[in-house]
Amino acid sequence: MVLRALGSLMRRVGNGRIKVTMPSGRSTIIGNVGGVEAAVDIRSFSAFSRTVRRATVGVGESYINGEWDTPDLGNFFRFFLDNQPDLDRAGRGVFGSRFTERLAHSRRSNTRSGSRRNIAAHYDLGNAFYEHWLDPSMTYSSGLFSDPAMSLEAAQAAKNTAILDALRVKPGDRILEVGCGWGGFAEAAAKRGALVTGITISNAQLEYARDRISRQGLSGSVDLRFEDYRDVTGDFDHLVSIEMIEAVGEEHWPSYFAMVRDRLLPGGQAVIQAITIGDQDFDLYRSRPDFIQAFIFPGGMLPTVTRIREQAAAVGLGFESIEHFGASGYVPTLRMWRERFERAWPQIALLGFDERFRRMWRYYLTYCEVAFERGAVDVGIYRFQKADGRAG
């Protein structure tokens, strides 16, 4: 019954084809000539039942468990993303109820205590883990590539420079960075003469960032704190938040944007770098937690461009500009992360991570790379301004 349901579903594909090899060794090809050529080797029938029960979460879980494999994980994702509209329509009634996934996701709500648990689950895996595959600046967000031949470190520096230039930062300007990570942007801003307050709720990141700033002799210009964005106080000329909004959660977007407004001085500007999903996909996305929310970023939720602008407008922030660079920026960033992760795996394994962890991160990094390549998601730098309070 499970195989018949999935077979009926797969016959709806119209772009490319996939070779499916069963545990018995028997193979069948589904799809059409032209487009992506993918292949999957089913090692256990549990992969089918898990997929029917948990849809995309089950596909990822069964990959982590080694119940299926593929010679080209990127092409596997390309095949399914290219056929996603048809598969979404045909899958209604095939997959089981997503109530369990929705319930689990709702229990990861980003309250103050929930946010700390969710952030710790990902960012407190250990600084040594991230040092093995991030670039030397320890930047865990998309780089900005003006030239495909740029190194990852150069692209990350270019991104920081672009943000500082967009804000027209001058020596002595006060910047609040919401989600300061391992301190890369704070270091760049301080070297331009800004006074930076950075907040994080990751103990591992805070320890690393404080040590980094101290080693650079910038402690007099940078104040890094363990603090929730809802609790931060003070007045600032500028606010920067680089790929942190994805961890806020839809129900907390209003408080996040209210914080942006309240922390800016009149006339102050904010730059928010955000990963977004298309407006046309948002209702389906929000109704069924996916693999990344289940396994990688608990409590995460991508906004859309429209919702970012609506939330900002609702608190009185004026929209200034957007620069999108998902295909040109995040695709090479993720490809380099994935390649560095695989090269460093022997050293990462010595930290105590097992093969299931390796497969989980391979799946995550490869999926994200292809999702940006195919336009399923995007990343952009958004600039907003607080009214200066003067009468017109």
C-alpha positions as CSV (number, residue, x, y, z in Angstrom):
1,M,0.0,0.0,0.0
2,V,2.8,2.4,0.9
3,L,4.7,1.6,-2.3
4,R,1.6,2.1,-4.4
5,A,0.9,5.5,-2.8
6,L,4.4,6.7,-3.4
7,G,4.5,5.2,-6.9
8,S,1.3,7.1,-7.8
9,L,2.8,10.3,-6.4
10,M,6.1,9.9,-8.3
11,R,4.3,9.4,-11.6
12,R,3.2,13.0,-11.4
13,V,6.8,14.3,-12.0
14,G,7.4,16.1,-15.3
15,N,10.9,17.6,-14.9
16,G,13.8,15.2,-15.2
17,R,13.9,11.7,-14.0
18,I,15.1,9.6,-11.1
19,K,16.4,6.0,-10.9
20,V,15.1,4.2,-7.9
21,T,16.9,1.0,-6.8
22,M,15.0,-1.2,-4.3
23,P,16.5,-3.3,-1.5
24,S,16.1,-6.3,-3.8
25,G,18.4,-4.7,-6.4
26,R,15.5,-4.1,-8.8
27,S,15.6,-0.7,-10.4
28,T,12.9,1.5,-12.0
29,I,13.2,4.9,-13.7
30,I,10.6,7.5,-13.0
31,G,10.1,10.7,-15.0
32,N,11.2,12.0,-18.4
33,V,14.4,12.5,-20.4
34,G,15.6,16.1,-20.1
35,G,16.2,17.9,-16.9
36,V,18.0,16.6,-13.9
37,E,19.2,13.0,-13.7
38,A,19.0,11.7,-10.1
39,A,19.3,8.3,-8.5
40,V,18.4,6.9,-5.1
41,D,19.4,3.5,-3.6
42,I,16.7,2.3,-1.1
43,R,18.4,0.2,1.5
44,S,15.5,-0.4,3.8
45,F,11.7,-0.3,3.2
46,S,11.5,1.7,6.4
47,A,12.4,4.7,4.2
48,F,9.0,4.5,2.6
49,S,6.9,4.2,5.7
50,R,8.9,7.0,7.4
51,T,8.4,9.2,4.4
52,V,4.6,8.6,4.3
53,R,4.4,9.3,8.1
54,R,6.6,12.4,8.2
55,A,6.9,13.6,4.6
56,T,10.0,15.7,4.0
57,V,11.0,15.3,7.7
58,G,10.8,11.6,7.2
59,V,12.9,11.7,4.0
60,G,15.7,13.5,5.9
61,E,15.4,11.3,8.9
62,S,15.7,8.1,6.8
63,Y,18.8,9.5,5.1
64,I,20.4,10.2,8.5
65,N,19.6,6.6,9.5
66,G,21.2,5.3,6.3
67,E,18.0,3.8,5.0
68,W,18.7,5.3,1.6
69,D,21.6,6.9,-0.2
70,T,22.4,8.6,-3.5
71,P,25.5,9.1,-5.6
72,D,24.6,12.8,-5.9
73,L,22.7,14.4,-3.1
74,G,22.6,17.8,-4.9
75,N,20.8,16.3,-7.9
76,F,18.4,14.4,-5.6
77,F,17.3,17.8,-4.2
78,R,17.3,19.5,-7.6
79,F,15.0,16.8,-8.9
80,F,12.5,17.2,-6.1
81,L,12.7,21.0,-6.0
82,D,12.1,21.2,-9.8
83,N,9.0,19.0,-9.4
84,Q,7.8,20.5,-6.0
85,P,4.6,22.1,-7.2
86,D,3.3,18.9,-8.8
87,L,4.5,16.8,-5.9
88,D,2.8,19.1,-3.4
89,R,-0.5,18.9,-5.2
90,A,-0.3,15.2,-5.7
91,G,0.9,14.5,-2.1
92,R,-2.3,15.7,-0.5
93,G,-3.9,12.6,1.0
94,V,-0.8,10.5,0.6
95,F,1.2,11.7,3.6
96,G,0.1,11.2,7.1
97,S,-1.1,13.9,9.5
98,R,1.6,16.5,10.3
99,F,0.0,17.1,13.7
100,T,2.9,15.5,15.5
101,E,5.4,17.8,13.7
102,R,3.4,20.9,14.3
103,L,3.0,20.0,18.0
104,A,6.7,19.4,18.4
105,H,7.5,22.7,16.6
106,S,5.0,24.6,18.8
107,R,6.8,23.3,21.9
108,R,10.0,25.0,20.6
109,S,8.5,28.5,20.8
110,N,11.0,31.2,21.1
111,T,10.1,32.5,24.5
112,R,13.1,33.8,26.5
113,S,13.8,30.3,27.9
114,G,12.8,28.6,24.7
115,S,15.1,30.8,22.7
116,R,18.1,29.9,24.9
117,R,17.4,26.2,24.5
118,N,16.9,26.4,20.7
119,I,20.1,28.5,20.2
120,A,22.1,26.2,22.4
121,A,21.0,23.2,20.4
122,H,22.7,24.5,17.3
123,Y,25.4,27.1,18.3
124,D,26.7,25.5,21.4
125,L,27.9,22.4,19.6
126,G,31.4,23.7,20.4
127,N,33.5,26.4,18.9
128,A,36.0,23.8,17.8
129,F,33.4,22.2,15.5
130,Y,32.6,25.5,13.7
131,E,36.3,26.4,13.5
132,H,36.9,23.3,11.4
133,W,34.8,24.5,8.5
134,L,33.8,28.1,8.8
135,D,36.3,30.6,7.3
136,P,38.9,32.2,9.6
137,S,36.5,35.1,10.4
138,M,34.1,32.6,12.0
139,T,31.2,34.1,10.1
140,Y,28.1,31.9,9.9
141,S,26.0,33.8,7.3
142,S,26.1,34.4,3.6
143,G,29.1,36.1,2.1
144,L,28.9,38.8,-0.6
145,F,30.7,37.8,-3.8
146,S,31.5,40.5,-6.2
147,D,33.7,38.0,-8.1
148,P,33.1,34.3,-8.2
149,A,36.8,33.8,-7.6
150,M,36.8,35.5,-4.2
151,S,37.7,33.5,-1.2
152,L,35.1,32.9,1.4
153,E,37.0,35.1,3.9
154,A,37.1,37.9,1.4
155,A,33.4,37.6,0.7
156,Q,32.5,37.7,4.4
157,A,34.6,40.9,4.8
158,A,32.9,42.4,1.7
159,K,29.5,41.7,3.3
160,N,30.5,43.5,6.6
161,T,31.9,46.4,4.5
162,A,28.7,46.6,2.5
163,I,26.6,46.8,5.7
164,L,28.8,49.5,7.3
165,D,28.8,51.5,4.0
166,A,25.0,51.2,3.7
167,L,24.7,52.7,7.2
168,R,27.4,55.3,6.5
169,V,29.1,54.5,9.8
170,K,31.4,57.2,11.2
171,P,33.9,57.0,14.0
172,G,32.1,57.3,17.3
173,D,28.7,56.0,16.0
174,R,27.0,53.7,18.4
175,I,25.9,50.3,16.9
176,L,23.7,47.7,18.4
177,E,24.3,44.2,16.9
178,V,21.5,41.8,17.6
179,G,22.9,38.3,17.4
180,C,26.6,39.0,17.4
181,G,27.8,35.5,16.7
182,W,31.5,34.9,17.1
183,G,32.2,38.7,16.8
184,G,33.2,39.1,13.2
185,F,31.0,42.1,12.4
186,A,31.7,43.7,15.7
187,E,35.4,43.6,15.0
188,A,34.9,45.1,11.6
189,A,32.7,47.9,12.9
190,A,35.1,48.7,15.8
191,K,38.0,48.9,13.4
192,R,36.1,51.6,11.5
193,G,35.8,53.5,14.8
194,A,32.3,52.6,15.9
195,L,31.3,51.8,19.4
196,V,29.6,48.4,19.3
197,T,27.2,46.7,21.7
198,G,26.7,43.1,20.7
199,I,24.2,40.6,22.2
200,T,23.9,36.9,22.0
201,I,22.3,34.1,23.9
202,S,24.9,31.5,23.1
203,N,27.5,31.1,25.8
204,A,29.9,29.4,23.4
205,Q,29.8,32.3,21.0
206,L,30.1,34.9,23.7
207,E,33.2,33.4,25.2
208,Y,34.8,33.2,21.8
209,A,33.8,36.7,20.7
210,R,35.0,38.3,23.9
211,D,38.4,36.6,23.6
212,R,38.6,37.6,19.9
213,I,37.9,41.3,20.7
214,S,40.4,41.3,23.5
215,R,43.1,39.8,21.3
216,Q,42.5,42.5,18.7
217,G,42.8,45.3,21.4
218,L,39.2,46.4,20.8
219,S,37.7,45.9,24.2
220,G,37.4,49.6,24.8
221,S,35.1,49.9,21.7
222,V,33.1,46.7,22.0
223,D,30.7,45.6,24.7
224,L,29.5,42.0,24.2
225,R,26.7,40.7,26.4
226,F,24.7,37.5,27.1
227,E,21.3,39.2,26.6
228,D,17.9,38.5,25.0
229,Y,16.9,41.0,22.3
230,R,13.7,41.7,24.3
231,D,15.7,42.9,27.3
232,V,18.3,45.1,25.7
233,T,18.2,48.9,26.5
234,G,20.0,52.0,25.3
235,D,19.9,54.4,22.3
236,F,21.9,53.7,19.2
237,D,22.7,55.4,15.9
238,H,22.5,52.1,14.0
239,L,21.2,48.6,14.5
240,V,22.5,45.5,12.7
241,S,21.1,42.0,12.8
242,I,22.6,39.5,10.5
243,E,20.6,36.3,9.9
244,M,19.1,36.3,13.4
245,I,15.5,37.0,12.5
246,E,15.1,33.4,11.3
247,A,15.4,32.3,15.0
248,V,12.8,34.8,16.3
249,G,9.6,32.9,15.4
250,E,6.6,34.3,13.7
251,E,4.7,35.0,16.9
252,H,7.6,37.2,18.1
253,W,8.2,39.2,14.9
254,P,6.2,42.2,16.3
255,S,8.3,42.4,19.4
256,Y,11.5,42.0,17.4
257,F,10.7,44.9,15.1
258,A,9.4,47.0,18.0
259,M,12.8,46.5,19.6
260,V,14.5,47.7,16.4
261,R,12.5,50.9,16.5
262,D,12.9,51.5,20.2
263,R,16.6,51.1,20.2
264,L,17.3,53.5,17.4
265,L,17.7,57.2,17.9
266,P,15.4,59.4,15.7
267,G,16.8,59.2,12.2
268,G,18.7,56.1,13.0
269,Q,19.0,53.3,10.5
270,A,18.9,49.5,10.8
271,V,20.3,46.8,8.5
272,I,18.7,43.3,8.8
273,Q,20.2,40.5,6.7
274,A,17.5,37.9,6.4
275,I,16.8,34.6,4.7
276,T,13.4,34.5,3.2
277,I,10.9,32.1,1.6
278,G,8.6,33.1,-1.3
279,D,5.2,34.6,-0.4
280,Q,3.5,32.0,-2.5
281,D,5.1,29.2,-0.4
282,F,4.6,30.7,3.0
283,D,1.2,29.3,4.0
284,L,2.3,25.7,3.2
285,Y,5.7,26.2,4.8
286,R,4.2,27.5,8.1
287,S,1.7,24.6,8.2
288,R,4.2,21.8,8.1
289,P,7.6,22.1,9.9
290,D,10.4,20.8,7.7
291,F,13.6,18.9,8.2
292,I,15.7,22.0,9.1
293,Q,13.2,23.0,11.8
294,A,13.0,19.5,13.1
295,F,16.8,18.6,13.1
296,I,18.9,21.8,12.6
297,F,17.2,25.0,13.8
298,P,14.5,24.1,16.4
299,G,12.0,27.0,16.6
300,G,13.2,28.5,13.4
301,M,10.9,30.2,10.9
302,L,11.8,32.0,7.7
303,P,9.8,35.2,6.9
304,T,8.9,36.5,3.5
305,V,9.9,39.8,2.0
306,T,6.3,41.0,2.3
307,R,6.1,40.1,6.0
308,I,9.4,41.8,6.8
309,R,8.2,45.0,5.2
310,E,4.8,44.7,6.8
311,Q,6.2,44.2,10.3
312,A,8.6,47.1,9.9
313,A,5.9,49.4,8.6
314,A,3.6,48.4,11.5
315,V,6.1,49.8,14.0
316,G,6.8,53.0,12.0
317,L,10.1,52.0,10.4
318,G,10.6,53.4,6.9
319,F,11.7,51.1,4.2
320,E,14.9,52.2,2.4
321,S,16.3,49.4,0.3
322,I,16.8,45.7,-0.3
323,E,19.8,43.9,-1.9
324,H,19.1,40.3,-2.8
325,F,22.0,37.9,-3.3
326,G,20.9,34.3,-2.7
327,A,22.1,32.7,-5.9
328,S,25.3,34.8,-6.2
329,G,26.1,34.8,-2.4
330,Y,24.7,31.9,-0.5
331,V,25.2,29.2,-3.2
332,P,29.0,29.6,-3.2
333,T,29.0,30.2,0.6
334,L,27.2,26.9,1.2
335,R,29.2,25.0,-1.3
336,M,32.5,26.1,0.4
337,W,31.1,25.2,3.8
338,R,30.0,21.8,2.6
339,E,33.4,21.1,1.0
340,R,35.3,22.3,4.1
341,F,33.0,20.2,6.3
342,E,33.7,17.1,4.3
343,R,37.4,17.7,4.2
344,A,37.5,18.3,7.9
345,W,35.3,15.3,8.9
346,P,38.2,13.2,10.2
347,Q,39.1,16.0,12.7
348,I,35.4,16.7,13.5
349,A,34.8,13.0,14.3
350,L,37.5,13.2,16.9
351,L,35.3,15.8,18.7
352,G,32.8,13.0,19.4
353,F,30.4,13.4,16.5
354,D,29.2,10.2,14.8
355,E,28.2,9.2,11.2
356,R,24.6,10.1,11.8
357,F,25.6,13.6,12.7
358,R,27.8,13.7,9.5
359,R,24.9,12.6,7.3
360,M,22.6,15.1,9.0
361,W,24.9,18.1,8.3
362,R,25.7,16.9,4.8
363,Y,21.9,16.7,4.1
364,Y,21.4,20.2,5.6
365,L,24.2,22.0,3.9
366,T,23.5,20.3,0.5
367,Y,19.8,21.0,0.7
368,C,20.3,24.7,1.5
369,E,22.8,25.1,-1.3
370,V,20.4,23.7,-3.9
371,A,17.4,25.6,-2.4
372,F,19.2,28.9,-2.9
373,E,20.4,27.8,-6.4
374,R,16.8,27.0,-7.4
375,G,15.3,30.1,-5.8
376,A,13.2,28.3,-3.2
377,V,14.8,30.6,-0.7
378,D,16.7,33.9,-0.9
379,V,18.8,36.2,1.3
380,G,18.8,39.9,1.3
381,I,20.1,43.0,3.1
382,Y,17.2,45.2,4.2
383,R,17.7,48.8,5.3
384,F,15.2,50.7,7.4
385,Q,15.1,54.1,9.0
386,K,13.4,55.5,12.0
387,A,11.7,58.8,11.5
388,D,13.7,61.8,12.8
389,G,10.8,63.2,14.7
390,R,10.9,66.6,13.1
391,A,7.7,68.0,11.7
392,G,7.5,68.1,7.9
